[in-house]
Amino acid sequence: MQEQKNRREKSQEEGKEEEERGVRSRRAEERRAKKKGKEEEERGVRSRRAEERRAKKKGKEEEERGVRSRRAEERRAKKKGKEEEERGVRNRRTEERRAKKKGKEEEERGVRSKREKSQEEG
């Protein structure tokens, strides 16, 4: 009789323990799931933030490239303008030299012709 009672108590205790373990494991499972959910959510938030940072950085880089290309374009235009201006100055100087040379030649011819005339007369 006592033995049966002991066995019953023992099995009840084991049952309670198993039930307790079941409850514990269920709670642990819930905690793990909750933690996993939070981690996944956190990863989602992190990846979204990372994506936003990348997009922002890319936008800045593209804007920077735009600014750079605009500046480069301005430099090229300025350089081209200077070159054209320089060519204009060169052309003007060349023209002046030619005119001066031509004037001297004409003057020289004039002197020659005067000499020739005076020699013919003399």
C-alpha positions in Angstrom: 0.0 0.0 0.0 2.7 2.4 1.0 4.7 1.4 -2.0 1.8 2.1 -4.4 1.3 5.5 -2.7 5.0 6.2 -3.1 4.9 5.2 -6.7 1.8 7.4 -7.3 3.5 10.3 -5.7 6.7 9.7 -7.6 4.8 9.5 -10.9 2.9 12.6 -10.0 6.1 14.4 -9.2 7.6 13.2 -12.5 4.5 14.4 -14.3 4.7 17.8 -12.6 8.3 18.0 -13.5 7.7 17.0 -17.1 4.8 19.5 -17.2 7.1 22.1 -15.6 9.8 21.3 -18.1 7.2 21.6 -20.9 6.2 25.0 -19.6 9.8 26.0 -19.3 10.7 24.8 -22.7 7.6 26.5 -24.2 8.5 29.7 -22.4 12.1 29.4 -23.6 10.9 28.7 -27.1 8.7 31.8 -26.9 11.6 33.9 -25.6 13.8 32.6 -28.4 11.2 33.3 -31.0 10.7 36.8 -29.6 14.4 37.4 -29.5 14.8 36.1 -33.1 11.9 38.3 -34.2 13.5 41.3 -32.6 16.9 40.4 -34.2 15.3 40.0 -37.6 13.4 43.3 -37.2 16.6 44.9 -36.0 18.4 43.5 -39.1 15.6 44.9 -41.3 15.9 48.3 -39.7 19.7 48.1 -40.0 19.6 47.1 -43.6 17.0 49.8 -44.3 19.2 52.4 -42.6 22.3 51.0 -44.5 20.3 51.2 -47.8 19.3 54.8 -47.0 23.0 55.7 -46.2 24.1 54.1 -49.4 21.5 56.0 -51.4 22.4 59.3 -49.7 26.1 58.7 -50.3 25.4 57.8 -54.0 23.3 60.9 -54.3 26.1 63.0 -52.9 28.6 61.3 -55.1 26.5 61.9 -58.2 25.9 65.5 -57.1 29.7 65.9 -56.5 30.3 64.4 -60.0 27.8 66.9 -61.4 29.6 69.8 -59.7 33.0 68.4 -60.8 31.9 68.1 -64.4 30.3 71.6 -64.3 33.6 73.0 -62.9 35.6 71.0 -65.5 33.3 72.4 -68.2 33.8 75.9 -66.9 37.6 75.4 -66.8 37.6 74.1 -70.4 35.4 77.0 -71.6 37.7 79.5 -69.8 40.8 77.9 -71.3 39.3 77.8 -74.7 38.3 81.5 -74.4 41.9 82.3 -73.3 43.3 80.4 -76.2 41.0 82.1 -78.7 41.8 85.4 -77.2 45.5 84.5 -77.4 45.1 83.5 -81.0 43.3 86.8 -81.6 46.2 88.8 -80.0 48.7 86.7 -82.1 46.7 87.4 -85.3 46.6 91.1 -84.5 50.4 91.1 -83.8 51.1 89.2 -87.0 48.9 91.6 -89.0 50.7 94.5 -87.4 54.1 93.0 -88.3 53.0 92.3 -91.9 51.7 95.8 -92.3 54.8 97.3 -90.8 57.0 95.2 -93.1 54.8 96.0 -96.1 55.0 99.7 -95.2 58.8 99.5 -95.0 58.9 97.7 -98.3 56.7 100.3 -99.9 58.7 103.0 -98.4 61.9 101.3 -99.6 60.4 101.1 -103.1 59.4 104.7 -102.8 63.0 105.7 -101.9 64.3 103.5 -104.7 62.0 105.0 -107.2 63.0 108.5 -106.1 66.7 107.5 -106.4 66.0 106.0 -109.8 64.3 109.2 -110.9 67.0 111.4 -109.6 69.6 109.2 -111.3 67.8 109.4 -114.5 67.5 113.1 -114.3 71.1 113.5 -113.2 
